Amino acid sequence: MYIKDFEIRWNDIDANRHLANKAYIEFAAHTRMSFLAEHGFDRRLLGKLNIGPVVFYEHIYYFKEVFYGPPVKVSLEISGLSEDGMFFEFRHNFYDHKGRNFAQCEMMGAWMDLGTRKLIPLPEDLSKLMEKIERPSDFRTLTKEDTRRFNKKPVDLS
């Protein structure tokens, strides 16, 4: 399991004096990008291929408040991946300095061609890199239907 350490900064605290929602999102995103870079998906390669990750959703489950003070740890696991690598799902767990799990985040996304702005399968070279990454016991193969499992659709103002 991949783990990243974070110092809780003053601007990570909200009006209730605990870790703000935005901090959870930022810590999770930074953990994902660090993980991807360490596995060959660095900015240079993504820029060369003109592709980038796009987030469909992030669900955060809060178990306990966390306050300004000791550093926290954020883990990452690839909990799902489509056969062509287009869709991916990550799971983050947040731990305090004593190793107690205080939150969890589930995130789903896909790869996008930055020129056409369309979703694309992961290029073969990068797909091979993803295959080498350790998977948890509950890993699953994703389909396009998994990206719509919450059945949310846009509703425009009329």
VEXTI-87323 format. One line per 5 residues: their letters; for each residue x, y, z of N, C-alpha, C. Coordinates in nm, 4 decimals. Example, Ala and Ser with C-alpha at 12.3 -4.5 7.8 and 13.67 -1.06 7.14 Angstrom:
BEGIN
AS) 1.3190/-0.5690/0.7800/1.2300/-0.4500/0.7800/1.3200/-0.3300/0.7800; 1.2850/-0.2250/0.7080/1.3670/-0.1060/0.7140/1.2900/0.0030/0.7870
***
This chain:
BEGIN
MYIKD) 0.0842/-0.1176/0.0000/0.0000/0.0000/0.0000/0.0891/0.1245/0.0000; 0.0525/0.2206/-0.0818/0.1268/0.3454/-0.0930/0.0787/0.4413/0.0161; 0.1709/0.5080/0.0858/0.1351/0.6019/0.1923/0.2163/0.7300/0.1782; 0.1490/0.8439/0.1959/0.2123/0.9758/0.1893/0.1837/1.0495/0.3203; 0.2840/1.1189/0.3730/0.2697/1.1967/0.4966/0.2357/1.3421/0.4639
FEIRW) 0.1511/1.4026/0.5491/0.1123/1.5425/0.5321/0.1160/1.6152/0.6651; 0.1763/1.7325/0.6635/0.1702/1.8241/0.7764/0.0368/1.8977/0.7655; -0.0330/1.9138/0.8756/-0.1564/1.9921/0.8742/-0.1178/2.1383/0.8920; -0.1438/2.2167/0.7879/-0.1091/2.3585/0.7884/-0.2260/2.4413/0.8413; -0.1970/2.5629/0.8798/-0.3007/2.6522/0.9308/-0.4153/2.6652/0.8304
NDIDA) -0.3838/2.6763/0.7009/-0.4889/2.6940/0.6004/-0.5620/2.5634/0.5665; -0.5281/2.4518/0.6328/-0.6010/2.3256/0.6168/-0.7157/2.3139/0.7172; -0.7255/2.4122/0.8079/-0.8257/2.4112/0.9149/-0.9426/2.5015/0.8759; -1.0658/2.4583/0.9086/-1.1826/2.5403/0.8753/-1.2337/2.6182/0.9971; -1.3493/2.6796/0.9845/-1.4053/2.7633/1.0913/-1.4377/2.6834/1.2175
NRHLA) -1.4551/2.5527/1.2050/-1.4811/2.4673/1.3215/-1.3525/2.4177/1.3868; -1.2396/2.4656/1.3371/-1.1059/2.4360/1.3887/-1.0643/2.2898/1.3713; -1.1271/2.2230/1.2755/-1.0807/2.0884/1.2415/-1.0418/2.0851/1.0932; -0.9854/1.9738/1.0500/-0.9382/1.9607/0.9119/-1.0540/1.9863/0.8158; -1.0345/2.0801/0.7253/-1.1385/2.1225/0.6312/-1.1582/2.0201/0.5198
NKAYI) -1.2790/2.0173/0.4674/-1.3122/1.9275/0.3559/-1.2139/1.9436/0.2405; -1.1789/2.0671/0.2072/-1.0876/2.0916/0.0949/-0.9520/2.0264/0.1179; -0.9095/2.0173/0.2437/-0.7804/1.9560/0.2744/-0.7823/1.8071/0.2418; -0.8924/1.7401/0.2703/-0.9045/1.5983/0.2373/-0.8901/1.5783/0.0864; -0.9595/1.6613/0.0099/-0.9542/1.6530/-0.1369/-0.8120/1.6806/-0.1858
EFAAH) -0.7478/1.7850/-0.1317/-0.6122/1.8207/-0.1745/-0.5106/1.7131/-0.1350; -0.5206/1.6595/-0.0147/-0.4281/1.5535/0.0292/-0.4448/1.4295/-0.0594; -0.5699/1.3934/-0.0901/-0.5949/1.2757/-0.1746/-0.5390/1.2982/-0.3156; -0.5644/1.4157/-0.3735/-0.5159/1.4450/-0.5091/-0.3632/1.4441/-0.5137; -0.2996/1.5034/-0.4137/-0.1529/1.5058/-0.4104/-0.0972/1.3636/-0.3946
TRMSF) -0.1628/1.2826/-0.3137/-0.1196/1.1436/-0.2964/-0.1301/1.0686/-0.4289; -0.2410/1.0866/-0.5011/-0.2576/1.0190/-0.6314/-0.1502/1.0604/-0.7303; -0.1253/1.1914/-0.7402/-0.0281/1.2377/-0.8392/0.1133/1.1950/-0.8019; 0.1463/1.1912/-0.6742/0.2774/1.1421/-0.6307/0.2921/0.9941/-0.6649; 0.1870/0.9184/-0.6371/0.1858/0.7753/-0.6669/0.2053/0.7509/-0.8165
LAEHG) 0.1276/0.8218/-0.8979/0.1380/0.8038/-1.0435/0.2777/0.8422/-1.0929; 0.3315/0.9545/-1.0458/0.4652/0.9988/-1.0876/0.5706/0.8942/-1.0511; 0.5589/0.8366/-0.9318/0.6553/0.7350/-0.8883/0.6418/0.6045/-0.9662; 0.5295/0.5870/-1.0366/0.5088/0.4675/-1.1186/0.5216/0.4978/-1.2681; 0.5866/0.6098/-1.3032/0.6159/0.6399/-1.4425/0.5215/0.7365/-1.5095
FDRRL) 0.4142/0.7763/-1.4429/0.3164/0.8676/-1.5014/0.3490/1.0111/-1.4608; 0.4700/1.0564/-1.4888/0.5072/1.1910/-1.4463/0.4531/1.2959/-1.5438; 0.4631/1.4227/-1.5042/0.4090/1.5330/-1.5845/0.4712/1.5383/-1.7240; 0.5997/1.5056/-1.7311/0.6682/1.5107/-1.8612/0.6061/1.4101/-1.9578; 0.5869/1.2866/-1.9121/0.5294/1.1832/-1.9978/0.3845/1.2150/-2.0327
LGKLN) 0.3056/1.2573/-1.9348/0.1662/1.2922/-1.9625/0.1593/1.4087/-2.0607; 0.2515/1.5059/-2.0479/0.2568/1.6183/-2.1406/0.2939/1.5739/-2.2813; 0.3895/1.4840/-2.2897/0.4331/1.4317/-2.4205/0.3176/1.3590/-2.4906; 0.2397/1.2826/-2.4138/0.1271/1.2072/-2.4698/0.0011/1.2933/-2.4817; 0.0056/1.4140/-2.4239/-0.1067/1.5074/-2.4238/-0.2326/1.4454/-2.3616
IGPVV) -0.2121/1.3750/-2.2497/-0.3249/1.3164/-2.1780/-0.3220/1.3595/-2.0318; -0.4361/1.3478/-1.9672/-0.4433/1.3814/-1.8253/-0.5575/1.3071/-1.7592; -0.5500/1.2937/-1.6269/-0.6587/1.2283/-1.5541/-0.7728/1.3267/-1.5286; -0.8941/1.2768/-1.5339/-1.0118/1.3578/-1.5037/-1.0911/1.2851/-1.3943; -1.1403/1.3615/-1.2978/-1.2145/1.3055/-1.1846/-1.3638/1.3040/-1.2162
FYEHI) -1.4296/1.1885/-1.1977/-1.5751/1.1799/-1.2096/-1.6411/1.2132/-1.0766; -1.5872/1.1566/-0.9696/-1.6405/1.1862/-0.8364/-1.5382/1.1506/-0.7303; -1.5560/1.2111/-0.6140/-1.4814/1.1763/-0.4932/-1.5821/1.1729/-0.3798; -1.5936/1.0598/-0.3137/-1.6822/1.0459/-0.1975/-1.5948/1.0321/-0.0745; -1.6203/1.1169/0.0240/-1.5419/1.1117/0.1471/-1.6332/1.0702/0.2619
YYFKE) -1.5850/0.9758/0.3400/-1.6551/0.9277/0.4579/-1.5717/0.9679/0.5790; -1.6306/1.0473/0.6673/-1.5598/1.0987/0.7842/-1.5949/1.0132/0.9061; -1.4926/0.9681/0.9784/-1.5138/0.8854/1.0962/-1.4847/0.9604/1.2261; -1.3915/1.0535/1.2219/-1.3478/1.1218/1.3436/-1.2870/1.2574/1.3051; -1.3043/1.3567/1.3913/-1.2434/1.4877/1.3660/-1.0916/1.4800/1.3797
VFYGP) -1.0250/1.5645/1.3032/-0.8796/1.5779/1.3128/-0.8495/1.7262/1.3274; -0.7577/1.7585/1.4189/-0.7277/1.8968/1.4503/-0.5843/1.9312/1.4119; -0.5552/2.0596/1.4147/-0.4205/2.1088/1.3878/-0.3227/2.0413/1.4837; -0.2105/1.9972/1.4315/-0.1117/1.9321/1.5173/-0.0282/1.8321/1.4417; -0.0177/1.7105/1.4963/0.0710/1.6097/1.4369/0.0359/1.5790/1.2916
PVKVS) 0.1345/1.5375/1.2123/0.1103/1.5020/1.0719/0.0128/1.3849/1.0586; -0.0461/1.3739/0.9404/-0.1361/1.2635/0.9079/-0.0797/1.1860/0.7895; -0.1315/1.0659/0.7698/-0.0906/0.9808/0.6578/-0.2110/0.9554/0.5686; -0.1856/0.9513/0.4373/-0.2911/0.9202/0.3404/-0.2421/0.8033/0.2555; -0.3228/0.6978/0.2520/-0.2866/0.5804/0.1719/-0.3572/0.5854/0.0377
LEISG) -0.3111/0.5005/-0.0528/-0.3741/0.4894/-0.1841/-0.3674/0.3457/-0.2299; -0.4788/0.2980/-0.2837/-0.4857/0.1679/-0.3492/-0.5652/0.1848/-0.4781; -0.5286/0.1106/-0.5811/-0.6088/0.1058/-0.7032/-0.7152/-0.0002/-0.6785; -0.8391/0.0437/-0.6592/-0.9453/-0.0513/-0.6268/-1.0190/-0.1001/-0.7507; -0.9968/-0.0345/-0.8661/-1.0607/-0.0784/-0.9891/-0.9944/-0.0177/-1.1109
LSEDG) -1.0045/-0.0898/-1.2219/-0.9445/-0.0465/-1.3482/-1.0194/-0.1168/-1.4605; -1.0519/-0.0444/-1.5676/-1.1160/-0.1081/-1.6824/-1.0110/-0.1853/-1.7619; -1.0565/-0.2793/-1.8421/-0.9632/-0.3624/-1.9198/-0.8740/-0.2794/-2.0107; -0.9281/-0.1714/-2.0681/-0.8484/-0.0866/-2.1574/-0.7750/0.0252/-2.0828; -0.7922/0.0304/-1.9499/-0.7239/0.1307/-1.8691/-0.7880/0.2673/-1.8707
MFFEF) -0.8981/0.2843/-1.9454/-0.9621/0.4164/-1.9541/-1.0150/0.4627/-1.8181; -1.0840/0.3759/-1.7476/-1.1453/0.4105/-1.6200/-1.0621/0.3562/-1.5051; -1.0533/0.4324/-1.3973/-0.9796/0.3876/-1.2789/-1.0535/0.4303/-1.1537; -1.0292/0.3562/-1.0476/-1.0890/0.3878/-0.9186/-0.9802/0.3748/-0.8128; -0.9680/0.4775/-0.7294/-0.8701/0.4776/-0.6212/-0.9425/0.4835/-0.4876
RHNFY) -0.8808/0.4237/-0.3875/-0.9307/0.4321/-0.2504/-0.8205/0.4897/-0.1630; -0.8569/0.5914/-0.0854/-0.7642/0.6542/0.0093/-0.8156/0.6303/0.1502; -0.7260/0.6003/0.2414/-0.7567/0.6001/0.3834/-0.6700/0.7064/0.4487; -0.7265/0.7778/0.5451/-0.6588/0.8840/0.6167/-0.6337/0.8358/0.7592; -0.5090/0.8509/0.8074/-0.4700/0.8012/0.9391/-0.4060/0.9129/1.0212
DHKGR) -0.4356/0.9142/1.1507/-0.3705/1.0107/1.2385/-0.2310/0.9608/1.2764; -0.1607/1.0356/1.3605/-0.0218/1.0024/1.3958/-0.0106/0.8713/1.4741; -0.1227/0.8206/1.5254/-0.1217/0.6915/1.5959/-0.1688/0.5763/1.5071; -0.1935/0.6058/1.3793/-0.2363/0.5019/1.2854/-0.3856/0.4754/1.2860; -0.4640/0.5611/1.3515/-0.6090/0.5429/1.3567/-0.6726/0.6015/1.2308
NFAQC) -0.7598/0.5227/1.1682/-0.8271/0.5610/1.0442/-0.9392/0.6600/1.0758; -0.9239/0.7862/1.0293/-1.0253/0.8871/1.0599/-1.1123/0.9254/0.9414; -1.0793/0.8779/0.8192/-1.1624/0.9065/0.7020/-1.1232/0.8134/0.5886; -1.2136/0.8038/0.4904/-1.1854/0.7257/0.3697/-1.2425/0.8017/0.2504; -1.1749/0.7911/0.1381/-1.2194/0.8563/0.0151/-1.2190/0.7537/-0.0979
EMMGA) -1.3283/0.7506/-0.1731/-1.3367/0.6699/-0.2949/-1.3415/0.7674/-0.4117; -1.2601/0.7424/-0.5109/-1.2505/0.8333/-0.6248/-1.2538/0.7534/-0.7538; -1.3306/0.7995/-0.8514/-1.3315/0.7364/-0.9836/-1.3003/0.8421/-1.0880; -1.2254/0.8007/-1.1897/-1.1911/0.8914/-1.2968/-1.1578/0.8170/-1.4241; -1.1049/0.8909/-1.5200/-1.0692/0.8353/-1.6500/-0.9537/0.9170/-1.7076
WMDLG) -0.9008/0.8685/-1.8186/-0.7948/0.9398/-1.8903/-0.8572/1.0146/-2.0063; -0.8088/1.1375/-2.0279/-0.8635/1.2237/-2.1306/-0.7529/1.2718/-2.2241; -0.7824/1.2738/-2.3528/-0.6946/1.3354/-2.4524/-0.7144/1.4859/-2.4385; -0.6077/1.5593/-2.4083/-0.6197/1.7026/-2.3824/-0.6412/1.7855/-2.5083; -0.6206/1.7255/-2.6254/-0.6475/1.7960/-2.7510/-0.7937/1.7833/-2.7898
TRKLI) -0.8448/1.6602/-2.7907/-0.9836/1.6375/-2.8319/-1.0823/1.6538/-2.7178; -1.0314/1.6518/-2.5924/-1.1139/1.6594/-2.4717/-1.2094/1.5402/-2.4628; -1.1668/1.4262/-2.5163/-1.2453/1.3024/-2.5130/-1.1749/1.2002/-2.4254; -1.2539/1.1117/-2.3641/-1.1975/1.0028/-2.2857/-1.1301/0.9034/-2.3791; -1.0167/0.8492/-2.3331/-0.9400/0.7566/-2.4169/-0.8918/0.6375/-2.3345
PLPED) -0.8711/0.5241/-2.4020/-0.8041/0.4132/-2.3332/-0.6611/0.4544/-2.3007; -0.6077/0.3973/-2.1972/-0.4696/0.4268/-2.1589/-0.3754/0.3719/-2.2656; -0.2785/0.4516/-2.3139/-0.1826/0.4005/-2.4116/-0.1145/0.2734/-2.3587; -0.0776/0.1846/-2.4500/-0.0253/0.0522/-2.4131/0.0925/0.0588/-2.3163; 0.1864/0.1520/-2.3382/0.3020/0.1635/-2.2484/0.2582/0.1902/-2.1048
LSKLM) 0.1609/0.2807/-2.0893/0.1130/0.3150/-1.9563/0.0256/0.2041/-1.8992; -0.0471/0.1355/-1.9853/-0.1280/0.0220/-1.9404/-0.0397/-0.0852/-1.8781; 0.0756/-0.1080/-1.9377/0.1701/-0.2069/-1.8839/0.2206/-0.1637/-1.7464; 0.2425/-0.0327/-1.7280/0.2844/0.0173/-1.5972/0.1752/-0.0069/-1.4926; 0.0489/0.0153/-1.5295/-0.0628/-0.0046/-1.4365/-0.0744/-0.1515/-1.3954
EKIER) -0.0442/-0.2409/-1.4876/-0.0543/-0.3844/-1.4584/0.0444/-0.4276/-1.3508; 0.1548/-0.3562/-1.3364/0.2592/-0.3915/-1.2395/0.2274/-0.3456/-1.0975; 0.1278/-0.2584/-1.0833/0.0965/-0.2006/-0.9525/0.0143/-0.2990/-0.8698; 0.0546/-0.3148/-0.7444/-0.0140/-0.4059/-0.6521/-0.1615/-0.3681/-0.6398; -0.2458/-0.4741/-0.6313/-0.3906/-0.4532/-0.6215/-0.4442/-0.5146/-0.4935
PSDFR) -0.5421/-0.4490/-0.4307/-0.5994/-0.5056/-0.3081/-0.6855/-0.6275/-0.3398; -0.7211/-0.7023/-0.2388/-0.7984/-0.8256/-0.2571/-0.9371/-0.7982/-0.3151; -0.9920/-0.6778/-0.2949/-1.1253/-0.6471/-0.3478/-1.1193/-0.5695/-0.4804; -1.0054/-0.5740/-0.5488/-0.9901/-0.5089/-0.6798/-1.0970/-0.5616/-0.7754; -1.1474/-0.4727/-0.8621/-1.2459/-0.5171/-0.9608/-1.2186/-0.4545/-1.0965
TLTKE) -1.2630/-0.5226/-1.1996/-1.2515/-0.4717/-1.3356/-1.3709/-0.3809/-1.3610; -1.3438/-0.2572/-1.3991/-1.4488/-0.1579/-1.4202/-1.5024/-0.1628/-1.5626; -1.6293/-0.1256/-1.5756/-1.6928/-0.1094/-1.7063/-1.7496/0.0327/-1.7131; -1.7929/0.0736/-1.8296/-1.8525/0.2068/-1.8445/-1.9744/0.2220/-1.7534; -2.0483/0.1135/-1.7327/-2.1663/0.1171/-1.6461/-2.1288/0.1548/-1.5025
DTRRF) -2.0099/0.1144/-1.4575/-1.9658/0.1499/-1.3221/-1.9527/0.3010/-1.3054; -1.9228/0.3718/-1.4117/-1.9063/0.5168/-1.4025/-2.0404/0.5879/-1.3857; -2.1480/0.5192/-1.4092/-2.2828/0.5775/-1.4001/-2.3673/0.5116/-1.2909; -2.3026/0.4412/-1.1982/-2.3791/0.3627/-1.1001/-2.4642/0.4467/-1.0061; -2.4362/0.5755/-0.9941/-2.5161/0.6619/-0.9075/-2.6292/0.7293/-0.9845
NKKPV) -2.6340/0.7067/-1.1144/-2.7423/0.7536/-1.2007/-2.7665/0.9044/-1.1899; -2.6607/0.9814/-1.1833/-2.6724/1.1273/-1.1793/-2.6658/1.1823/-1.3207; -2.7562/1.2747/-1.3509/-2.7593/1.3369/-1.4839/-2.7720/1.4880/-1.4663; -2.7179/1.5648/-1.5602/-2.7300/1.7110/-1.5474/-2.8742/1.7567/-1.5658; -2.9119/1.8600/-1.4917/-3.0434/1.9225/-1.5051/-3.0182/2.0722/-1.5225
DLS) -3.0418/2.1212/-1.6415/-3.0151/2.2610/-1.6744/-3.1249/2.3528/-1.6212; -3.0897/2.4786/-1.5982/-3.1892/2.5808/-1.5663/-3.2665/2.6116/-1.6940; -3.3955/2.6340/-1.6812/-3.4726/2.6637/-1.8035/-3.5065/2.8092/-1.8125
***
